Amino acid sequence: MSTYSRRGFIATMGGGAALAACGNGVNSDGAATIDARVQSTIAQMYQEVPDSAVLVEKAVGMLVMPLVTEASFGFGGAYGRGALLVGGATVDYYAQAKASFGLQVGAQQYAHVLFFMTEDALADFRLGPGWVAGAEVKYAAANEGERFTADTITLTSPVVAVVFGSAGLIVGATLEGAKYSRIIP
């Protein structure tokens, strides 16, 4: 039987926070580093999810998060930084943060892109003090041997998420409950 102390709890959470900060751009060279990672992530997305090109053409804006690191041991957290592109140009930089609690253990890293399919969805994202991903986000997933149909997705959802490049020990990547806030890199 073991007992938990405040020191043990703080050490566990501190280790999780340190892991979540690894390799995601914290203390990086700023905007130039984020921009380079965004361009690399877009190329990776085209390679791993070829049908995403249709979404890029139809979207009025897209938030590219090159690397989100998620770690959990009872309590969990995720963090990443990226850029909002409108018309192919960077207009703002954002950080994603997420906290969770429950029966969970592991770590993973992944990239994702949020496609804003309507001007209203993009305006809601940009004008708010912080935007939280919830049930309004439709996930476009291409399984092995299958393709997603961008036409049906864009007709039904103002925000479409493509999650790819996943590596780690937590099963699945979800954006629900993640908060996006504008940053100055």
C-alpha positions as CSV (number, residue, x, y, z in Angstrom):
1,M,0.0,0.0,0.0
2,S,1.4,3.4,-0.9
3,T,0.6,6.9,0.3
4,Y,0.7,10.0,-1.8
5,S,2.2,13.2,-0.6
6,R,2.0,16.7,-1.9
7,R,5.7,16.5,-2.9
8,G,5.0,13.3,-4.9
9,F,2.0,14.9,-6.6
10,I,4.0,18.0,-7.5
11,A,6.9,15.9,-8.8
12,T,4.6,13.8,-10.9
13,M,2.8,16.9,-12.4
14,G,6.1,18.7,-12.9
15,G,7.5,15.8,-14.8
16,G,4.4,15.6,-16.9
17,A,4.6,19.4,-17.6
18,A,8.2,19.0,-18.6
19,L,7.4,16.2,-21.0
20,A,4.6,18.2,-22.5
21,A,7.0,21.1,-23.1
22,C,9.6,18.9,-24.9
23,G,10.1,19.6,-28.5
24,N,7.0,21.7,-29.1
25,G,8.6,25.1,-29.6
26,V,8.7,26.4,-26.0
27,N,11.6,28.8,-25.8
28,S,12.2,28.5,-29.5
29,D,13.5,31.2,-31.9
30,G,9.9,32.5,-32.3
31,A,8.0,33.3,-35.4
32,A,10.6,32.0,-37.9
33,T,10.8,28.6,-36.2
34,I,7.0,28.3,-36.0
35,D,6.7,29.3,-39.7
36,A,9.2,26.7,-40.8
37,R,7.5,24.0,-38.8
38,V,4.1,25.0,-40.2
39,Q,5.4,24.7,-43.8
40,S,7.0,21.3,-43.0
41,T,3.7,20.1,-41.4
42,I,1.7,21.1,-44.4
43,A,4.0,19.1,-46.7
44,Q,3.7,16.1,-44.3
45,M,-0.1,16.5,-44.3
46,Y,-0.2,16.4,-48.1
47,Q,1.9,13.2,-48.0
48,E,0.0,11.4,-45.3
49,V,-3.5,12.7,-46.1
50,P,-3.6,13.5,-49.8
51,D,-7.3,14.3,-49.8
52,S,-6.5,17.2,-47.5
53,A,-5.7,19.3,-50.6
54,V,-9.4,19.6,-51.2
55,L,-9.9,21.0,-47.7
56,V,-7.1,23.5,-48.2
57,E,-8.7,24.7,-51.5
58,K,-12.2,25.1,-49.8
59,A,-11.1,26.5,-46.4
60,V,-11.2,30.3,-45.7
61,G,-8.4,29.8,-43.1
62,M,-6.5,27.0,-41.4
63,L,-4.7,26.7,-38.1
64,V,-1.7,24.5,-38.4
65,M,-0.3,23.0,-35.2
66,P,2.9,21.3,-36.1
67,L,3.6,19.5,-32.9
68,V,1.3,18.9,-29.9
69,T,2.8,17.0,-27.0
70,E,0.4,15.2,-24.6
71,A,1.3,13.4,-21.4
72,S,-0.8,12.0,-18.6
73,F,-0.5,10.0,-15.4
74,G,-4.0,10.4,-13.9
75,F,-3.8,14.1,-14.6
76,G,-2.9,15.0,-18.2
77,G,-1.9,18.0,-20.3
78,A,-1.1,18.9,-23.8
79,Y,0.6,21.9,-25.4
80,G,1.7,23.1,-28.8
81,R,2.2,26.2,-30.9
82,G,1.2,27.0,-34.5
83,A,0.1,29.6,-36.9
84,L,-3.2,30.7,-38.5
85,L,-3.0,31.0,-42.3
86,V,-5.5,33.0,-44.3
87,G,-4.9,33.0,-48.1
88,G,-1.7,31.1,-47.6
89,A,-0.1,33.8,-45.4
90,T,0.4,33.7,-41.6
91,V,-1.9,36.2,-39.9
92,D,-1.5,35.1,-36.2
93,Y,0.2,32.7,-33.9
94,Y,-1.6,30.4,-31.4
95,A,-0.9,28.1,-28.6
96,Q,-3.0,25.1,-27.8
97,A,-3.4,23.9,-24.2
98,K,-5.4,21.1,-22.8
99,A,-5.8,19.6,-19.3
100,S,-7.6,16.3,-18.4
101,F,-8.1,14.0,-15.4
102,G,-9.1,10.4,-15.3
103,L,-7.9,6.9,-15.9
104,Q,-5.0,7.7,-18.3
105,V,-1.3,7.0,-18.6
106,G,1.1,7.7,-21.4
107,A,2.4,10.2,-23.8
108,Q,2.0,11.1,-27.5
109,Q,2.8,13.7,-30.0
110,Y,0.8,14.6,-33.1
111,A,0.2,17.3,-35.6
112,H,-3.2,18.7,-36.6
113,V,-4.8,21.3,-38.8
114,L,-8.1,23.0,-38.2
115,F,-9.8,24.0,-41.4
116,F,-12.3,26.9,-41.1
117,M,-14.8,26.3,-43.8
118,T,-16.9,29.5,-43.3
119,E,-16.1,33.2,-42.8
120,D,-18.3,33.1,-39.6
121,A,-16.3,30.2,-38.1
122,L,-13.0,31.9,-38.8
123,A,-14.3,35.2,-37.3
124,D,-15.5,33.4,-34.2
125,F,-12.1,31.9,-33.8
126,R,-10.2,35.1,-34.3
127,L,-12.4,37.5,-32.3
128,G,-12.8,35.5,-29.2
129,P,-10.4,35.7,-26.2
130,G,-9.8,32.0,-26.5
131,W,-11.5,29.3,-28.5
132,V,-12.2,25.9,-27.1
133,A,-12.6,22.9,-29.5
134,G,-15.8,21.0,-28.8
135,A,-18.5,19.1,-30.5
136,E,-18.6,21.6,-33.4
137,V,-15.3,20.2,-34.8
138,K,-15.7,17.5,-37.4
139,Y,-12.8,15.1,-37.7
140,A,-11.7,14.0,-41.1
141,A,-9.9,10.8,-40.9
142,A,-8.5,8.7,-43.7
143,N,-8.1,5.1,-42.6
144,E,-5.9,2.6,-44.5
145,G,-7.3,2.0,-47.9
146,E,-10.1,4.6,-47.4
147,R,-10.5,8.2,-48.3
148,F,-12.6,10.9,-46.8
149,T,-14.9,12.9,-48.9
150,A,-14.2,16.6,-48.4
151,D,-17.5,17.6,-50.1
152,T,-19.7,15.9,-47.5
153,I,-17.6,17.1,-44.6
154,T,-17.6,20.8,-45.7
155,L,-21.3,20.8,-46.2
156,T,-22.0,19.7,-42.6
157,S,-19.3,21.4,-40.5
158,P,-17.9,24.9,-40.2
159,V,-14.6,23.5,-38.7
160,V,-12.9,20.4,-39.8
161,A,-9.9,18.8,-38.1
162,V,-7.3,16.6,-39.6
163,V,-5.0,14.8,-37.0
164,F,-1.9,13.0,-38.3
165,G,1.7,12.1,-37.6
166,S,0.8,10.5,-34.3
167,A,3.5,8.8,-32.3
168,G,3.3,7.7,-28.7
169,L,1.5,5.5,-26.1
170,I,-1.9,7.1,-25.6
171,V,-4.5,5.7,-27.9
172,G,-6.2,8.2,-30.1
173,A,-5.8,12.0,-30.3
174,T,-8.7,14.2,-29.6
175,L,-8.9,18.0,-29.7
176,E,-12.1,18.3,-27.6
177,G,-11.6,20.5,-24.7
178,A,-8.4,22.0,-26.1
179,K,-8.1,25.8,-25.8
180,Y,-6.5,27.9,-28.5
181,S,-5.1,31.3,-27.5
182,R,-3.3,34.0,-29.5
183,I,0.4,34.4,-28.7
184,I,3.2,36.6,-29.6
185,P,6.2,34.3,-30.4
